[in-house]
Amino acid sequence: MAVFTEISEQQARALLERFSLGSLLSLKPIASGIENTNYFLDTDSGRWVLTVFERLKASELPFYLELCDHLAARGCRVARPQRNRSGELLDTICGKPCSIANRLEGEEVQLMGLAECRSMGELLGRMHLASRDFPIFQENLRGLAWWKMAAEKVRPYVPESISELYSSEIAHQERVMSGEAWRRLGAFACHCDLFRNNTLIEKAGTPQARVAGVFDFYFAGCVPWLYDLAVTMNDWCINPQDGRFVAEKAQAFIDAYDAVRPLTGTEQSLWRDTLRAAALRFWMSRLYDFYLPRKAALLTPHDPTHFERVLKDRLSCELPWPQRI
C-alpha cells in the first residue's frame, strides 16, 4: 500500500464543495497501488474513490480520464470519473491533480476461476472495440524507450546474467516492433495494466462470477490490442508460483475475447513475441521499483523475479489460441 499524500477530512470537504457528490461521511486510504494515492470517499449521496496523482502532471491526465469516460459511455464496466461543477474531470488537492470516480461493486479476488476469466476476456474485447473511435492519442509511457532507460538504471544493481537476459530481450523486441507485421496491428487506447488487482468481481467463485468493473487506467496508452491482451492474460491465466499458463483458464479467456473481437492471422504470428514483451515490461518496472524505490508512507515493492519466470516461460511454452468451431 502507498500513501504519498496524506489528506485530511477538512481538505476532502473543501474538494467536495467543487463537485455535486454530496457531503463527506468518511475518508479512508486504500490498501493497494504503488503509483498514486487513493482514498475511499463516502458521501451522503454515494460511494467514491479519490485518486491523487503523484507522478503524472495535470497536462498528462486528460487522456486517462477521458478514456474512462469514453468507455463507460459505451457500456463498458469501468470506473467513471466524475465532472466537477465546472464540467472538468480533473481537480486539485494538496497542490496535486486529482479525480473522483464512482466506487465499483464487487470484491478483490486473487485466484480467478474459469468464469472470471471468461468474463474478463469478453469485457476486454468490448473495451477494445469501444476504443476504436477514441480521438486522443498517447504513446505507451512504459514502452520500449522506457525499458531501455530502466535497463541502464538497474544495471549496476543486478547480476550480469540478469542484465544479459533483459538486454537480449529488449533487442529482440526492438526488432519485432520495427517490423511491418507489428505496424499493421495499429495502436489504440488500451489499459496496459489490467491485472487482477485492477478489477472487482461479483459472485466470485461461482459459475455466475463476472468482472464488476475495471479501474486504475493510469498506465494506459496507445498500443496494439494484442499487447493489452497479453498483459492481461500474463496475470489472469497463470499459476502464481511459476508464472506458467493454466491451460483451461487461458483457453477460456482467449475464447471469450475472440468471440467479441476475432483475432487475426497476423496477431497469431506475433503472439509469442507479444507475450514476451508484456512480461518484459513488468519485469523491468519491478526491477526499477525494487532497486530504485520511492519514499511513501506505506510501500512494498513487488518481487521482480516473478516476471523473470514469466518471460523465460513464454520463450518456449505452448501458447493458447482460440478454438473456433
N, C-alpha and C positions, 0 to 999 in steps of 0.2 A: 504494500500500500504506500502511496506517496501523497503527502500533503505539503506542497511547496508554498502555498499561500494560505495562511490561516485567516478565516473570515468570521467576524462576529455577527451576532444576531442583529445588532444595530446597523451594520453595513448591509446585511441582506435585506432588511426592511427598506433602507434607502434605495436599493436597487429595485425592489418590487414596486416602489412608487412610480417607476417609469414604465411599468407593464400593467396589464389588466388581468392579473392572475390571482387576485385576492390578497389577503393579509397573512403574514407569516405565522405558522403554528410551530414548526420545528425545523432545525438545521442540523444535519449530521454528515460528517465526512464519510466517503465511500471507500471501502477496503479493497480497492483494485486500481490498476493503472499506474504507469511509470512516466507518462509524458505530460499529463495535465492534472490539475487539482479538480476533484469532483465532489459535490455535496448533494445529498438528498435534501430537497427543499419542499416541504409540505406547507400548503396554504389552505385557507378555508374554502377554496374553490377547486382544489386538485392536488395531485402529487407530481412533482417536477424534479429534474436533475439540473443543477447549476454546474457548468464547466468553466473553469478559469484556465485560459491558455497560457502556458508557461514558455513555450518556445516560439510559437507562431505569432507573427505580428498581425495587427488588425488588417493590414493591406493584403495579407495572405489568406484570410479566413473566408471571404465570400464564396470561394469555390466549394468548400466543405459544407457550409451551411445551406447554400442554395441547392447543392446536390441532394442533401437530405430532404429539403422541402420539395424538390422536384420528384423524387422517388415516392415520397408519401402521397403527393397529389395524384400519382398514378397507381395508387393502391398497394404499394409495397409496404410491408410491415417494418418500418424503420422509426427510430426516434425522431420526431419532427421538432425542429427549433421553433420557438415562439417569437412573434414580432412584438417589439415594444410599441408604446403609444405613437411613436414617430414612424412606425412601419418597418423598422430595421430589425434584422435577425441578430445583430451584434450590438453589445453594450459594453460597459466598462465597470470594473470593480477593483479597488485597491490599485488603481493605475494600470490595470491589465485588462485586455479584451476578455469578454465572457459571453456566454449564451445560456439560455434556459430552454430545455426540451421537455416534452411530456415523459413521464416515468412509465416505462413499459411494464405490463403484467408478466407473470411467469417467474421462474426461478433459475438461478445459476446451476448448471449441470456440468460435471467434469467428464463423465463417461457417457458418450452418446450411443444410443441403440440404432437399430435399423430404421425405425420410424422417424427418429430425429434426423438421421442422415438423409432420408428421402425428402423430408420437409425442407431441410436447408438446401438440398440440390434444386428442388423446384423453385424455392424463393430466390436463390441466386440467379437462376435462369431468367426469372421475371425481372429482377433488378437489372440484369444486363440488357434485356430488351428495352426496358424503360429508359436506359441511359443513352439510347441511340440518338435522341434529339436534344440531349442536354447541351446547351450552347457554349458553356465555358470550358476552356482547355487549360489544363495544368500538367506539367511534367510530373512524373513519379519522383518525388524528392528523395526516396530511398532506392533509387535505381542504380544503374551501372556506375555513374560518376561518384555516387556516394560510397559504393562498395570499394572503389579504388582508393578513395580518401581514407576510409576506415581501415583498409588493409595496411596502409602505411602507418597509421596512428598506432595500431596494436602490434605491429611487427616487433618492436623492442621487447614486448612482454611475453611473447608466445614461443614455444619450441620451433625449431626450424622445420620440423615435419608438418606442423600446422600451417605455417606461412607458405610452405611449398604447395600444400593441398589447396588452400584458398586462392593462391596466386594462379595456379593452373586452371582452376575452375573459372575464375574471373576472365582469364584469357579466352577460355572456351566460350563463355557466354558473350564476350565481345564479338567473337566471330559469328556466332549464331545471330545476334541482334543486328549485325550489319548486313545480313543476308536478305535476299529478295523474298524468301518464304516468310520470314518474320515480318517484314514490312507489309506483306499482303494481309496480315492479320488485322491491321489497323490499330487504333488506340482510342479507347472510350473511358469515360469516367467510371472507375471501379473502387471498391472499398480498400483493397490491397492489404488488409489486416484482419480478415474475417475469421478470427479464431473463436473457439467455443466461448471464451470469456467475454466476447463482444456480442453475445446473444443471450436471450432469456427464453426458457422453454415452458410451454404449457403441457400438463398431463404427462410429465416426464416418466419414462419407464413403462409406458403403456402403449398398446398399438395405435392409440389416438394421439400420441405425442406430436407436437408441432412447434416450430420456432415462432414464439410470440412476437419477437421483434429483434432488430439489429441496431446497434448503436456504435459510437466511437469511430467516426469516419475520418479521423484527423491524420491518417496516413494515406488517404485517398489520392489517386492521381490517374492520369490517362495512360492506360496500358492495354495490351490485348486482353480480351475477355479470358482467354486460355490461361493467362498468368494468374488472374484473380481466382479462377477455378483451382489452379494448382496450389496456391497459397492456402485456400480453404481446405481442400482435401488433405493436404500435408499435416493438418492439425486435427481434423474431424474424424478421419478414417484410419487411424493408426493404433498400434499397440504402444502406449506411452513409455513402456520400458525399453523398447528397442527402436522405435520410430518406423517400424515396418507397417505396410498396409495390412489391415484386416480385410481379407478379400470380400466378405459378404457386405461389410459396411461401404467399402469403396465402390462396389458394384451397384449397391442401392443408391448411393449418392449420384454417381455419374449417369445412371439410367434415368433418374428423376430429372436431372439437369437437361439431358439430351432430349427428353420428351417435350421440354419447353423451348429450348434453343438447340436445334440439332447441330452437333459438332461436324466439322468438315474434314476432308482428307488431308488438307494442309495442316490442320490442327493435330491430326493424328501423327503426322510425320515429325512434329515438333514437341510432342507430348513429353517425352523423356527429358529433353533439354529444358522444357519449361518447368517441370517438377524440380529439376536440379537448380534452376535459377531461383525458384521460390524458397528452396531450402537454404541456398547460399545467402539470400537476402537476410534471413532471420539469424543465420549463424553469424554473419558479420555484425549485425546490430547487437546481438547478445555478447559477442566478444568485446565490442566497443563499450557497452554499458558495464560490463564486468571489470574491465581494466581501466576505464576512464569514467568512473561513476560521478554522478552529480549529487550535490547535497540536497537532502529533503528531510522533512520531519520523520517520515517513515518510508523506507525504501529498501527492497531486497531485490538485487539483480537476478534475472533468470539464468539458469545453468546453460552455458554456451555449448556444452558437449552434446546436448540433445540434438540440435540441428546439424552438428557434425555427423552424428549417426544417421540422421535422415538423409543427408546429402550422399554419404557413402552407399546407403542402401539404394538410392534412386539411380546410381550408376549402372546397375545391372538387374534390378528386381523385375518381376513380372508386372506389367502395367495394366491397370483396369481400363476398359474401354466399353462403350455402350453395346449391349446385346440387343440388337434390333430384330424384330420378327419380320 
